[in-house]
Amino acid sequence: MSQHELNTLLELKENPNLSQRSLAHKLDISLGLTNSILKNLISRGWIKAKKDTGRKLLYLITPQGIANVSRLMYTRFQETLHYYHYTKDLLTAYLIKLYQQGEKTVNIYGTGQLAEITYYAGISTPLKLNAIISDDPSKEKFLGHQTISMENFLSQYSSENNLSDQKIIILSTNNPEELTKEINKYKNIPKNIKIINIENVLKNN
């Protein structure tokens, strides 16, 4: 079952009165694709079309359709849980190596799912978290920590003395290109900052 098919079933489960056009709008797909999905689901016996007033059709999920939705959602949940633990274990091993190489403190850039996994991976290591950096105004706090904007973070370090003795490690979980661009605005600190692209770490393991 494709993601579009699953989303179609979930929408119809909540509201069988949706027209094809309304369903297409909710799923953000074309009317033609919506029609194709509905025909496919009807042929499988997972939904049935019932005539309502006039020419309007209601699309009702069958017991077989509900059973398949529950099964698939459970499978997706298991896959997500497996991904979480697998990713966390990989990052924990990587961060322990980082500590063994002499690093003591790290910063996390981003507040998405990958940032969350990186945070919990770091807890399992001797590394100390210095800051969680985010330019998302809706994320003033993340996992119980106050976030700091990139501008404020960099301003803080650029104003300190003895920058040549400070090495700043940033674990980037979101848009490292934008991060590098911001850092390059501060001429006195780029050489002291090491950006680690977490996605690349995962790809290379």
BADRENLUM-319938 format. One record per residue: x, y, z of N, C-alpha, C, CB in turn; residue in one letter; residue number from 0. Coordinates in pm, 1 decimal, always signed. Atoms other than C-alpha are relative to their C-alpha. Glycine has a CB too. Example, Ala and Ser with C-alpha at 12.3 -4.5 7.8 and 13.67 -1.06 7.14 Angstrom:
// residues 2
R      npx      npy      npz     capx     capy     capz      cpx      cpy      cpz     cbpx     cbpy     cbpz type seq
R    +89.0   -119.0     +0.0  +1230.0   -450.0   +780.0    +90.0   +120.0     +0.0    -99.2     +2.7   +124.6    A   0
R    -82.0   -119.0     -6.0  +1367.0   -106.0   +714.0    -77.0   +109.0    +73.0    +41.4    +46.2   -141.5    S   1
// end
This chain:
// residues 205
R      npx      npy      npz     capx     capy     capz      cpx      cpy      cpz     cbpx     cbpy     cbpz type seq
R    +84.5   -119.7     +0.0     +0.0     +0.0     +0.0    +87.5   +124.1     +0.0    -95.3     +0.9   +122.1    M   0
R    -78.7   -123.1     +5.5   +138.9   +340.4    -95.1    -45.0    +96.3   +109.4    -12.7    +66.6   -138.7    S   1
R    +33.7    -99.9   -100.3   +143.7   +640.0   +138.0   -128.3    +73.7    -39.2   +116.1    +99.5    +17.9    Q   2
R   +122.0    -67.2    +45.5   -124.9   +807.3    -76.4   -123.3    -84.6    +29.0     +8.5    +30.8   -149.9    H   3
R   +113.7    +89.1    -27.3   -350.1   +502.8    -40.1    -32.1     -1.5   +149.0    +29.9   -143.4    -49.3    E   4
R    +21.2     -1.4   -145.0   -300.2   +495.5   +335.7    -65.0   +130.6    +43.0   +133.1    -20.1    +74.6    L   5
R    +57.5   -130.5    -36.0   -372.4   +868.6   +363.2   -145.2    +11.1    -45.3    +82.5   +113.6    -61.8    N   6
R   +137.9     -1.0    +50.5   -685.8   +823.0   +150.4    -92.1    -75.2    +94.3     -6.9    -61.6   -140.8    T   7
R    +80.6    +80.9    -91.8   -815.5   +549.6   +379.2    -19.4    +71.6   +133.6    +65.9   -137.0    +22.7    L   8
R    +10.3    -70.8   -128.5   -740.9   +754.8   +690.9    -95.3   +118.5     -9.4   +138.3    +48.0    +46.0    L   9
R    +91.4   -113.1    +18.6   -923.3  +1057.8   +550.2   -144.7    -48.1     -9.1    +37.5    +79.5   -126.5    E  10
R   +136.3    +51.3    +16.5  -1225.6   +851.0   +449.2    -54.4    -62.3   +127.5     -4.0   -102.1   -111.6    L  11
R    +42.3    +55.8   -129.2  -1232.2   +682.1   +785.8    -57.0   +110.0    +88.6   +118.4    -70.1    +71.2    K  12
R    +44.8   -113.5    -81.1  -1270.9  +1023.2   +947.6   -122.7    +67.7    -59.9   +112.6   +101.5    +14.9    E  13
R   +109.1    -72.1    +65.3  -1508.5  +1166.2   +688.4    -38.6    -65.3   -132.7    +39.5   +146.1    -23.1    N  14
R    +41.9    +68.6   +123.1  -1683.2   +937.6   +435.4    -77.8    +90.3    -95.8    -84.9   -120.2    +35.1    P  15
R    +76.8    -92.1    +84.3  -1874.4  +1241.0   +300.3    +87.6    +82.8    -93.8    -81.1    +92.5    +87.0    N  16
R    -88.3    -78.8    +85.3  -1569.2  +1381.2   +126.1    -22.0    -32.9   -147.1   +146.0    -24.1    +38.0    L  17
R     +6.0    +19.8   +144.7  -1604.9  +1432.0   -246.0   +140.5    -28.8    -50.1    -61.0   +124.6    -72.5    S  18
R   -132.2    +25.1    +56.6  -1322.1  +1330.2   -476.4    +82.6   +128.4     -2.6    -12.4    -58.4   -141.8    Q  19
R    -72.2   -127.6     +9.4  -1231.8  +1694.7   -523.4    +49.8    +44.4   +137.8    -90.9   +109.2    -61.5    R  20
R    -40.2    -37.6   -136.4  -1225.8  +1763.0   -146.5   +111.9    -90.1    +50.3   -120.3     -7.0    +95.9    S  21
R   -101.6    +96.5    -40.4  -1023.4  +1448.3    -89.8   +134.3    +33.8    -66.4    -44.2   -144.2    -36.7    L  22
R   -122.5    -36.6    +72.5   -770.9  +1550.3   -356.6    +64.7   +123.4    +62.8    -31.0    +26.2   -149.4    A  23
R    -51.0   -122.5    -61.9   -739.3  +1892.4   -192.4    +65.2    -31.4   +134.3   -113.4   +103.0    +18.5    H  24
R    -54.4    +34.8   -131.7   -682.8  +1742.9   +153.7   +132.1    -74.5    -12.3   -100.1    -84.7    +78.1    K  25
R   -120.7    +80.2    +18.4   -420.4  +1499.8    +23.1   +106.6    +72.2    -81.6    -34.9   -130.7    -66.9    L  26
R    -91.4    -78.7    +83.3   -260.6  +1766.4   -198.9    +50.9    -81.5   -119.8   +118.8    +49.7    +84.2    D  27
R    -32.2    +75.5   +121.3   -271.4  +1539.8   -505.6   -103.6    +34.7   -106.8     +2.8   -154.9    +27.9    I  28
R    +90.7    -34.1   +109.5   -439.3  +1567.9   -845.0   -131.3    -78.0     +9.9    +67.3    -27.5   -134.8    S  29
R   +130.4    +66.6     +2.2   -804.1  +1477.7   -901.3    +10.2   -133.9    -72.8   -106.0    +90.0    -67.6    L  30
R    -17.4   +123.8    +75.8   -697.6  +1216.0  -1156.9    +63.9   -109.4    +83.3    +83.8    +25.6   -123.2    G  31
R    -65.0    +99.1    -86.7   -465.2  +1044.1   -907.3    -94.9    -46.8   +108.8   +127.4    +58.2    +62.9    L  32
R    +98.7    +36.6   -103.1   -737.9  +1052.9   -642.8    -99.2   -101.8    -55.2    -75.2   +125.6    +51.0    T  33
R    +94.6    +90.6    +64.6   -980.2   +885.8   -882.8    +62.2   -138.2    -19.7    -45.9    +57.5   -135.1    N  34
R    -70.7   +126.1    +22.9   -721.4   +619.2   -965.6    +17.2    -77.6   +129.9   +136.7    +26.2    -63.7    S  35
R    -17.6    +64.4   -131.4   -652.6   +549.2   -597.2   -131.2    -60.2    +48.1    +52.8   +101.3   +103.9    I  36
R   +130.8    +47.9    -45.7  -1024.1   +517.7   -516.8    -42.0   -125.9    -77.4   -106.8   +111.1    -16.5    L  37
R    +34.4   +117.1    +81.0  -1079.7   +275.0   -805.4    +80.5   -121.4    +43.4    +23.8    +28.4   -148.9    K  38
R    -87.5   +108.1    -42.8   -784.8    +67.2   -691.0    -45.1    -57.4   +134.5   +144.4    +49.5     +9.1    N  39
R    +43.2    +44.1   -133.1   -908.8    +54.5   -330.5   -134.9    -71.3     -6.8     -8.7   +119.7    +96.0    L  40
R   +129.1    +66.5    +18.3  -1259.3    -38.4   -446.1    +19.9   -140.3    -55.6    -90.6    +82.0    -93.6    I  41
R    -25.4   +131.8    +60.9  -1120.9   -322.7   -659.5    +58.4    -97.9   +101.2    +95.4    +13.9   -119.7    S  42
R    -56.8    +87.0   -104.7   -935.8   -457.3   -354.1   -102.9    -35.2   +107.0   +120.6    +67.7    +65.3    R  43
R   +102.6    +25.3   -101.0  -1251.6   -445.7   -148.0    +24.3    +73.5   +129.5     -9.0   -145.9    +27.8    G  44
R    -32.2    -72.2   -122.2  -1108.2   -197.8   +100.3    -91.8   +119.6    +23.4   +143.3    +46.2     -4.5    W  45
R   +105.4   -100.4    -14.5  -1365.5    +73.1    +31.4   -111.8    -35.7    -97.3    +54.4   +145.5    -26.6    I  46
R   +111.1    +18.5    +93.7  -1705.0    +74.6   -135.7    -67.1   +134.4    -24.0   -102.7   -104.2    +54.1    K  47
R    +66.7   -125.8    +36.6  -1888.7   +350.5   -317.0   -150.1    -18.1    +18.3    +33.6    +42.0   -147.8    A  48
R   +143.3     +5.9    -25.3  -2242.5   +421.9   -205.7    -62.2   +130.2    -48.3    -30.2    -24.2   +151.4    K  49
R    +65.2   -119.8    +52.7  -2478.4   +659.4   -385.2    -73.9    +74.2   +110.0    -96.6    -36.5   -112.8    K  50
R    +70.6    -86.3    -93.7  -2597.6   +949.5   -179.9   -102.5    +78.3    -80.0    +98.3    +95.6    +77.0    D  51
R    +98.5    -81.2    +71.3  -2841.6  +1219.5   -281.5    +55.8    +49.7   -132.2    -44.3   +118.3    +86.0    T  52
R    -42.0    -45.9   +131.1  -2826.6  +1314.5   -646.5   +106.0    -90.8    -58.1    +51.5   +142.0     +7.4    G  53
R   -108.2    +76.6    +62.9  -2506.4  +1208.4   -819.8   +117.6    -19.5    +95.0    +47.5    +70.0   -127.2    R  54
R   -111.0     +6.5    -95.1  -2293.4  +1230.1   -505.9    +24.7   -142.4    +46.6    -27.5    +89.8   +120.0    K  55
R    -39.0   +131.7    -49.5  -2101.9   +920.7   -394.8    +66.1    +12.7   +136.3    +94.6    -69.7    -99.2    L  56
R    -69.6    +11.4   -127.2  -1996.5   +827.7    -44.7    +98.4   -115.9    -11.9   -100.4    -21.7   +119.0    L  57
R   -100.3   +106.8     +2.5  -1679.2   +622.3     -5.2    +18.2    -51.7   +142.6   +136.7    +50.9    -59.5    Y  58
R     -1.4    +57.2   -134.1  -1702.0   +392.0   +293.9   +107.8   -107.4    +11.0   -137.8    -58.5    +35.2    L  59
R   -102.4   +102.1    -23.0  -1416.4   +187.4   +437.3    -68.3   -129.0    +45.0   +104.7    +47.8   +106.3    I  60
R    +53.3   +131.4    -37.6  -1496.9   -183.2   +461.0    +78.4    -54.1   +119.2     +6.8    -99.7   -119.9    T  61
R    -76.1    +63.4   -109.1  -1394.0   -402.8   +758.2   +137.8    -46.8    -46.3    -78.2   -119.0    +56.9    P  62
R   -128.6    +43.1    +54.2  -1118.2   -540.9   +533.6    +95.9   +119.2    -13.2    -19.8    -68.4   -137.0    Q  63
R    -81.1   -120.5    +13.5   -996.6   -187.4   +465.6    +51.7    +48.4   +134.7    -80.3   +110.1    -66.9    G  64
R    -39.9    -41.2   -135.1   -990.9   -100.5   +836.9   +109.5    -90.5    +53.4   -120.7     -1.6    +95.2    I  65
R    -99.8    +97.0    -46.3   -795.7   -418.7   +913.4   +135.7    +28.2    -64.8    -45.6   -144.5    -31.7    A  66
R   -125.0    -26.3    +70.4   -535.0   -332.1   +648.4    +64.0   +131.3    +44.2    -24.1     +2.5   -149.6    N  67
R    -52.8   -126.5    -50.8   -500.7    +25.4   +773.0    +69.1    -22.8   +134.4   -113.2   +105.0    +14.2    V  68
R    -57.8    +27.8   -132.6   -438.9   -100.0  +1129.1   +130.8    -76.8    -12.4    -99.1    -79.5    +86.6    S  69
R   -121.0    +80.6    +19.2   -185.8   -356.4  +1007.6   +115.1    +85.1    -52.3    -27.5   -115.8    -96.7    R  70
R   -105.0    -80.5    +60.5     +3.9   -108.2   +795.2    +52.2   +105.8    +96.7    -51.2    +66.1   -127.1    L  71
R    -42.8   -101.6    -96.1    +10.0   +158.8  +1064.6    +89.6    -61.5   +106.5   -121.6    +67.5    +65.5    M  72
R    -84.2    +68.1    -99.0   +152.5    -93.1  +1310.1   +137.5    -30.3    -60.5    -68.1   -131.2    +49.3    Y  73
R   -126.3    +29.4    +68.7   +417.6   -196.8  +1054.7    +84.8   +125.5    -12.0    -26.4    -59.5   -139.4    T  74
R    -73.5   -127.0    +13.1   +511.7   +167.7   +992.7    +55.9    +43.5   +135.8    -92.2   +111.0    -58.2    R  75
R    -46.3    -35.6   -134.8   +534.9   +224.1  +1367.4   +124.0    -80.7    +37.3   -111.8    -23.5   +104.0    F  76
R   -114.2    +86.2    -29.9   +770.7    -72.8  +1404.2   +123.6    +43.6    -78.4    -33.7   -146.3    -31.9    Q  77
R   -112.1    -45.5    +83.9   +984.9    +53.5  +1115.5    +59.1   +129.8    +55.0    -46.3    +20.4   -146.5    E  78
R    -46.1   -126.8    -55.8  +1002.3   +399.9  +1270.2    +78.8    -22.3   +128.2   -118.5    +93.0    +26.5    T  79
R    -67.2    +31.4   -126.2  +1098.9   +255.7  +1609.5   +136.8    -61.8    -26.6    -86.1    -95.3    +85.2    L  80
R   -126.8    +63.3    +36.2  +1368.0    +42.8  +1447.0    +98.3   +105.4    -50.3    -21.8   -109.4   -107.5    H  81
R    -85.3   -107.0    +53.0  +1504.1   +347.4  +1258.6    +54.2    +85.3   +114.2    -78.5    +88.1   -100.5    Y  82
R    -40.2    -84.3   -112.4  +1512.5   +549.8  +1581.1   +115.0    -64.7    +76.8   -119.5    +25.5    +94.0    Y  83
R   -101.8    +67.7    -80.1  +1711.9   +290.7  +1777.0   +128.3    -23.9    -79.6    -54.2   -132.7    +52.0    H  84
R   -115.9    +24.2    +85.4  +1940.2   +207.2  +1484.2    +82.3   +128.3    -16.8    -44.8    -53.6   -137.6    Y  85
R    -66.5   -128.5    +18.3  +2020.1   +574.2  +1421.1    +66.6    +46.1   +129.0    -99.7   +105.1    -48.2    T  86
R    -55.1    -40.7   -130.4  +2071.9   +646.6  +1791.2   +126.4    -78.7    +31.8   -104.5    -20.3   +112.1    K  87
R   -118.2    +82.8    -27.7  +2317.3   +354.7  +1825.2   +118.9    +43.2    -86.2    -31.7   -148.9    -24.8    D  88
R   -107.2    -45.1    +89.4  +2517.3   +472.2  +1521.6    +59.9   +132.6    +49.2    -53.4    +15.9   -144.4    L  89
R    -47.1   -131.1    -43.8  +2536.3   +829.3  +1652.1    +71.0     -8.0   +134.9   -116.8    +97.8     +8.3    L  90
R    -66.6    +17.2   -129.4  +2626.2   +716.9  +2004.2   +143.7    -47.3    -20.4    -77.5   -100.4    +88.5    T  91
R   -134.0    +51.9    +29.3  +2921.0   +519.0  +1867.1    +89.2   +109.7    -59.0     -8.6   -119.6    -97.4    A  92
R    -76.7   -107.6    +63.1  +3030.3   +817.0  +1655.2    +41.1   +105.7   +103.3    -82.4    +65.3   -113.1    Y  93
R    -28.6   -103.4    -98.9  +3007.7  +1063.4  +1945.0   +100.2    -47.6   +104.7   -128.5    +44.3    +68.0    L  94
R   -100.2    +55.1    -91.7  +3205.2   +833.1  +2173.9   +139.4    +10.7    -62.7    -33.0   -148.2    +34.8    I  95
R   -127.6    -14.6    +70.9  +3482.7   +829.8  +1910.2    +46.0   +145.8     +2.9    -12.9    -49.4   -146.3    K  96
R    -30.7   -142.9     -3.0  +3463.3  +1209.0  +1902.0    +59.8    +37.2   +135.7   -127.3    +84.1    -28.5    L  97
R    -50.2    -24.1   -135.8  +3516.0  +1216.3  +2278.4   +139.9    -58.4    +17.0    -95.7    -60.4   +104.7    Y  98
R   -131.0    +65.4    -10.1  +3806.1   +973.8  +2252.9   +107.2    +75.6    -76.7     -8.3   -142.9    -51.4    Q  99
R    -93.6    -81.6    +77.7  +3964.2  +1210.4  +1999.2    +32.2   +132.0    +69.9    -57.2    +27.7   -138.6    Q 100
R    -33.4   -118.3    -79.5  +3969.7  +1480.5  +2265.1   -107.7   +105.7    +11.1   +118.5    +62.1    -55.6    G 101
R   +107.7    -99.6     -8.3  +3642.3  +1667.1  +2215.6    -76.2    -18.7   +131.5    -97.2    -12.2   -122.5    E 102
R    +70.0     +6.4   -128.5  +3459.2  +1752.5  +2536.7   -141.1    +58.8     -5.0    +80.3    +72.4   +104.9    K 103
R   +126.5    -74.3     +4.9  +3174.1  +1983.9  +2437.2    -51.4     +7.8   -143.2    +17.8   +142.0    +58.2    T 104
R    +60.4    -11.7   +133.4  +2929.5  +1989.3  +2143.8   -121.3    +90.9     +6.0    -39.6   -138.8    -55.3    V 105
R   +122.7    -78.6    +16.8  +2646.7  +2207.4  +2017.1    -83.2    -68.3   -107.4    +31.2   +150.1    -38.5    N 106
R    +89.2    +60.3    +99.0  +2343.8  +2084.9  +1824.2    -72.3   +111.1    -75.6   -102.3    -96.7    +68.0    I 107
R    +70.9    -97.8    +83.6  +2204.2  +2283.5  +1533.2   -123.2    -67.8    -59.3    +93.1    +56.6   -113.5    Y 108
R   +125.6    +56.1    +49.9  +1836.6  +2213.0  +1456.8    -86.8    -49.5   +113.9    +27.3   -113.8    -97.9    G 109
R    +94.5    +46.4   -102.5  +1526.0  +2105.8  +1643.8    -98.3   -102.5    -57.0    -77.2   +119.1    +59.2    T 110
R    +86.5   +100.8    +60.5  +1382.4  +1831.9  +1421.8    +20.9   -136.6    +61.6    +24.0     -7.0   -148.7    G 111
R    -10.6   +136.7    -50.3  +1361.1  +1456.4  +1465.4   +145.1    -45.1    +11.4    -76.4    -95.1    -90.4    Q 112
R   -140.4    +40.4     -2.6  +1728.1  +1406.1  +1380.2    +74.0    +67.8   +115.1    +68.0    +33.3   -133.6    L 113
R    -60.2    -70.6   -113.9  +1825.7  +1668.2  +1639.9    -35.8    -70.5   +130.4    -46.9   +147.9     +4.1    A 114
R    +44.0    +71.9   -119.9  +1622.5  +1478.9  +1898.4    +79.3   -129.3    +18.9   -150.3    -31.2     -8.5    E 115
R    -75.9   +124.6     -8.0  +1795.4  +1149.8  +1817.3   +145.8    +29.2    +37.0     -7.4    -77.1   -134.3    I 116
R   -137.6    -39.1    -29.9  +2134.8  +1324.1  +1825.2    +14.8    +37.1   +146.9    +43.1   +117.3    -88.9    T 117
R     -2.6    -40.0   -141.1  +2053.4  +1472.5  +2165.7     +3.8   -122.4    +91.0   -122.4    +87.2    +33.8    Y 118
R     +4.7   +118.7    -85.8  +1963.2  +1135.4  +2317.9   +121.3    -90.4    -19.1   -126.8    -78.6    -27.2    Y 119
R   -124.4    +74.7    +22.3  +2266.3   +971.3  +2155.8   +112.5    +61.4    +82.5    +37.7     -1.2   -150.7    A 120
R   -104.0    -69.2    -75.4  +2484.2  +1234.7  +2321.0     -8.1    -24.4   +149.3     -7.6   +146.5    -26.4    G 121
R    +18.0    +25.8   -142.3  +2336.8  +1164.6  +2663.6    +74.3   -126.5    +41.9   -149.1    -12.3    +33.9    I 122
R    -65.0   +128.1    -29.6  +2487.6   +815.0  +2642.8   +152.4     +8.9     -8.1    -49.9   -107.0    -96.1    S 123
R   -144.9    -18.3    +12.7  +2838.4   +961.7  +2602.8    +47.4   +101.3   +104.3    +38.0    +47.1   -144.0    T 124
R    -52.3    -99.4    -96.7  +3069.7  +1170.9  +2825.0     -1.7   +143.6    -53.4   +142.5    -36.5    +39.1    P 125
R     +1.0   -134.4    +56.8  +3028.8  +1467.8  +2588.8    -99.5    +90.2    +72.5    -33.5     -5.8   -148.9    L 126
R    +88.1    -97.9    -63.5  +2877.7  +1782.1  +2739.5    -68.4    +83.6   -107.8    +79.2    +91.0    +98.2    K 127
R    +74.8    -85.0    +93.0  +2604.2  +1967.3  +2551.3    +11.5   +144.6    +44.9   -149.2    -43.3     -8.5    L 128
R    -14.0   -142.2    -32.6  +2679.0  +2338.9  +2539.1   -125.7    +78.1    -35.2   +120.0    +59.4    -73.0    N 129
R   +116.5    -78.0    +43.3  +2382.6  +2472.9  +2338.5    -75.5    -72.7   -109.4    +42.7   +138.7    -49.0    A 130
R    +82.8    +43.2   +112.8  +2095.6  +2386.6  +2108.5    -33.1   +125.4    -79.4   -131.7    -75.8    +47.8    I 131
R    +12.4   -119.4    +84.6  +2094.0  +2633.3  +1820.2   -119.1    -16.1    -94.0   +130.7    +24.6    -81.1    I 132
R   +116.2     +5.0    +88.0  +1772.5  +2711.5  +1634.5    -40.8   +140.8    -41.4   -117.4    -71.8    +68.9    S 133
R    +51.5   -127.7    +47.3  +1646.7  +2994.3  +1418.3   -150.6     -6.2    -23.0    +71.0    +41.4   -128.5    D 134
R   +144.9    +13.3     +7.1  +1288.2  +2869.7  +1441.7    -61.0    +71.0   +120.3    -43.0   -150.0     -4.5    D 135
R    +54.2    -77.1   -112.8  +1103.9  +3130.7  +1653.1   -102.7    -76.6    +83.3    -63.1   +126.4    -51.3    P 136
R    +99.0    +78.2    -75.4   +845.3  +2869.9  +1755.0    +65.8   -100.4    +93.4    -93.3    -72.9    -95.5    S 137
R    -71.6    +97.9    -82.0  +1114.6  +2658.2  +1920.2    +92.1    +70.6   +100.0    +81.7    -96.1    -89.4    K 138
R    -80.5    -66.1   -102.5  +1226.7  +2866.8  +2216.4    +60.2   -101.8    +95.5    -84.3   +101.5    +77.4    E 139
R    -51.6   +108.7    -83.4  +1269.4  +2542.8  +2410.1     -4.6   -129.5    -78.8    -81.1    -13.2   +131.9    K 140
R     -7.4   +128.4    +69.4  +1370.2  +2199.9  +2287.3    +53.9   -103.1    +96.9    +89.4     +8.9   -127.7    F 141
R    -37.2   +106.9    -92.9  +1381.1  +1887.2  +2503.2    +40.5    +56.1   +136.8   +114.8    -83.5    -58.5    L 142
R    -24.1    -59.6   -131.3  +1373.9  +2105.4  +2813.2   +112.3   +102.0     +3.9    +29.7   -106.7    +97.0    G 143
R   -110.8    -95.7     +6.2  +1660.6  +2329.0  +2697.5    -42.8   +127.1    -72.3   +121.8    -62.7    -70.3    H 144
R    +21.8   -126.7    +68.9  +1641.4  +2695.6  +2607.4    +86.5     +1.6   -125.1    +32.4   +121.7    +92.5    Q 145
R    -79.8     -6.5   +122.9  +1749.1  +2736.4  +2245.1    +60.3   +139.8    -15.4    -86.8    -36.0   -124.3    T 146
R    -64.6   -127.5    +28.6  +1973.7  +3011.7  +2114.0     +7.3    +16.3   -151.2   +142.4     +7.8    +64.8    I 147
R     -5.6    -23.0   +143.5  +1962.9  +3170.1  +1771.3   +145.6     -7.1    -47.1    -63.3   +137.1    -36.4    S 148
R   -135.2     +6.7    +54.3  +2262.4  +3126.9  +1542.2    +70.7   +134.1    +13.8     -3.3    -43.1   -146.8    M 149
R    -59.6   -133.7    -10.6  +2319.2  +3502.0  +1542.7    +51.8    +26.4   +140.4   -101.9   +107.2    -38.7    E 150
R    -41.4    -22.7   -138.6  +2330.0  +3520.3  +1922.5   +114.9    -92.0    +40.5   -118.2    -20.3    +94.2    N 151
R   -106.0    +96.3    -31.2  +2543.7  +3207.6  +1945.0   +134.0    +48.2    -53.9    -33.7   -138.5    -58.1    F 152
R   -124.7    -44.6    +62.7  +2803.5  +3341.3  +1702.8    +47.9   +133.3    +58.1    -18.9    +12.9   -151.5    L 153
R    -36.6   -128.3    -60.6  +2794.9  +3691.6  +1852.5    +67.1    -22.6   +134.7   -124.1    +90.1    +16.6    S 154
R    -54.3    +33.0   -131.9  +2864.6  +3540.6  +2192.7   +145.9    -45.0    -11.1    -84.7   -110.1    +67.1    Q 155
R   -136.2    +50.5    +14.8  +3174.0  +3357.9  +2070.2    +93.2   +101.3    -64.0     -0.6   -126.2    -81.7    Y 156
R    -86.3    -97.2    +67.0  +3302.2  +3637.5  +1849.0    +45.7   +109.9    +93.9    -71.7    +60.9   -118.2    S 157
R    -35.0   -106.3    -94.0  +3309.3  +3875.0  +2144.7    +92.6    -47.7   +111.0   -125.1    +58.1    +60.5    S 158
R    -85.3    +53.9   -105.6  +3510.8  +3642.2  +2369.0   +146.9     +6.5    -39.9    -39.6   -144.3    +32.3    E 159
R   -144.6     -6.0    +23.8  +3888.4  +3655.2  +2406.5    +57.7   -140.2    -17.3    +71.0    +72.6   +116.0    N 160
R    -71.4   +126.7    +16.4  +4140.2  +3383.1  +2324.0    -76.5    -99.9    -84.8    +28.9    -60.5   +134.6    N 161
R    +77.6    +89.1    +86.2  +3926.7  +3243.1  +2043.3    +86.8   -108.6    -62.1    -68.7    +79.9   -109.7    L 162
R    -87.7    +98.5    +62.1  +4228.5  +3062.1  +1901.9    +13.4   -125.1    +85.4   +136.9    +60.1    -25.1    S 163
R    -10.5   +115.1    -89.5  +4223.1  +2835.0  +2207.3   -132.0    -77.2    +10.4    +44.1    +45.9   +138.4    D 164
R   +130.7    +63.5    -11.3  +3854.6  +2747.2  +2167.8    -35.5    -72.5   -129.1   -107.5   +103.8    +34.1    Q 165
R    +48.3    +74.5   +115.7  +3730.1  +2475.8  +1937.1   -148.2    -23.0    +19.7    +76.9   -135.5    -18.6    K 166
R   +145.6     +9.5    -10.5  +3358.7  +2482.5  +1869.4    -49.0   -109.4    -93.9    -68.0   +136.4    -33.4    I 167
R    +55.7   +109.5    +78.9  +3191.9  +2161.6  +1752.2   -150.2    +20.8    -13.1    +31.7   -138.2    +64.8    I 168
R   +144.4    -11.5    +24.0  +2848.4  +2199.3  +1592.2    -47.4   -123.7    -74.9    -34.0   +129.8    -80.5    I 169
R    +61.9   +116.7    +62.9  +2648.9  +1884.7  +1515.3   -120.5    +50.5    -77.6    -41.4   -109.7   +106.5    L 170
R   +105.6    -59.1    +82.5  +2437.6  +2004.5  +1225.2   -100.1   -106.4    -44.1    +60.4    +70.3   -123.0    S 171
R   +106.3    +92.3    +39.2  +2106.4  +1823.3  +1183.1    -95.7    +65.3    -98.8    -76.7    -48.5   +123.0    T 172
R    +91.5    -73.6    +87.1  +1952.8  +2084.2   +956.2    +74.5   +104.4    -81.9   -110.1    +66.8    +82.5    N 173
R    -52.3   -100.9    +92.6  +2076.1  +2274.8   +650.0   +140.7    +49.4    +33.9    -93.0   +116.9     -3.1    N 174
R   -136.9    -42.7    -31.9  +2455.5  +2279.8   +706.4    +52.8   +109.8    -92.0    +92.6   -118.3     -6.6    P 175
R    -44.0   -104.5    +92.9  +2498.7  +2502.7   +398.1    -36.0   +137.8    +53.6    -62.8    -20.8   -138.9    E 176
R    +44.9   -127.0    -56.6  +2295.0  +2779.9   +559.8    +81.5    +33.8   +124.6   -150.6     -5.6    +33.9    E 177
R    -81.0    -17.8   -120.7  +2488.5  +2728.1   +881.0   +138.7    +54.6    -35.0    +13.0   -133.4    +76.0    L 178
R   -132.8    -44.8    +44.1  +2823.0  +2767.5   +702.3     -4.5   +144.3    -48.6    +53.5    -91.4   -111.6    T 179
R    +17.5   -135.7    +51.7  +2695.7  +3081.1   +530.0     -6.0   +101.5   +113.9   -127.3     +8.8    -85.5    K 180
R    +11.4    -89.9   -114.9  +2605.0  +3238.4   +863.7   +133.2    +14.5    +72.3   -106.7    -50.8    +97.1    E 181
R   -127.6     -1.9    -70.7  +2935.9  +3143.5  +1023.0   +102.1    +86.5    -72.8    +53.6   -141.9    +16.3    I 182
R    -97.2    -74.8    +79.5  +3134.6  +3299.8   +738.8    -17.0   +151.9    +10.2    -10.4    -41.7   -144.0    N 183
R    +20.5   -143.0    -21.3  +2986.5  +3638.4   +828.2    +90.3    +52.6   +112.3   -147.4    +28.3    +32.9    K 184
R    -82.8    -37.4   -113.8  +3206.8  +3636.2  +1139.4   +144.6    -37.9    -30.6    -49.7    -68.8   +131.0    Y 185
R   -133.1    +29.1    +52.3  +3562.4  +3665.1  +1012.9    +96.7    -53.3   +104.7    +57.3   +123.1    -61.4    K 186
R    -97.3    +40.9   -100.8  +3732.1  +3600.1  +1345.5    -26.8   -137.2    +61.6     +4.0   +101.6   +108.0    N 187
R    +24.5   +129.3    -64.4  +3572.4  +3263.2  +1430.3    -14.0   -122.3    -90.7   -120.6    +10.9    +78.7    I 188
R    +19.9   +121.1    +80.7  +3519.9  +3032.2  +1126.0   +107.3   -105.9    +17.8     -6.8    +36.8   -143.4    P 189
R   -108.6    +97.3    -12.4  +3862.7  +2871.2  +1175.4    -10.8    -82.5   +127.5   +133.9    +70.9     -3.5    K 190
R    +13.3    +71.5   -126.6  +3763.9  +2766.3  +1527.1   -121.2    -92.4     +3.4     -8.7    +98.5   +113.4    N 191
R   +123.3    +77.7     +0.2  +3435.3  +2602.2  +1426.2    +11.2   -121.8    -91.5   -117.3    +87.4    -43.2    I 192
R     +6.0   +122.4    +80.5  +3401.8  +2245.4  +1306.3   -145.7    -41.8     -9.8    +87.9   -114.9    +62.1    K 193
R   +138.8    +42.2    +22.3  +3065.9  +2158.5  +1150.9     -1.3   -147.0    -37.8    -68.4    +85.9   -110.8    I 194
R    +15.4   +142.2    +30.5  +2971.0  +1791.1  +1153.6   -141.5    -22.3    -51.4    +29.1    -89.3   +125.8    I 195
R   +129.5    +25.3    +61.7  +2690.0  +1705.4   +914.8    -47.8   -138.9    +43.0     +8.5    +11.0   -156.1    N 196
R    +46.7   +126.1    -55.9  +2495.1  +1436.0  +1099.6    -55.6    -93.9   -106.8   -105.5    +26.4   +104.7    I 197
R    +52.1    +84.3   +109.0  +2323.7  +1314.2   +783.4   +113.3    -72.1    -71.1    -80.0    +84.8   -101.0    E 198
R   -116.1    +63.4    +63.6  +2664.9  +1246.1   +628.6    +59.3   -107.6    +89.9   +107.0   +104.9    -33.7    N 199
R    -50.0   +100.3    -95.0  +2773.3  +1061.6   +942.4    -79.6   -129.4    -15.1     -9.0    +52.7   +146.3    V 200
R    +87.5   +116.7    +13.0  +2474.0   +829.6   +903.9    +18.0    -69.4   -134.7   -145.9    +41.3    +17.9    L 201
R    -16.1    +57.9   +135.0  +2526.0   +781.7   +530.8   +128.3    -79.7    -11.9     -1.5   +110.1   -106.1    K 202
R   -131.3    +63.6    +12.6  +2888.6   +681.0   +578.7    +21.2   -114.4    +98.9   +108.1   +103.0    +18.9    N 203
R    -10.4   +110.2    -95.4  +2815.1   +420.1   +846.2    -89.4   -116.2    -41.6    -36.8    +47.5   +141.1    N 204
// end
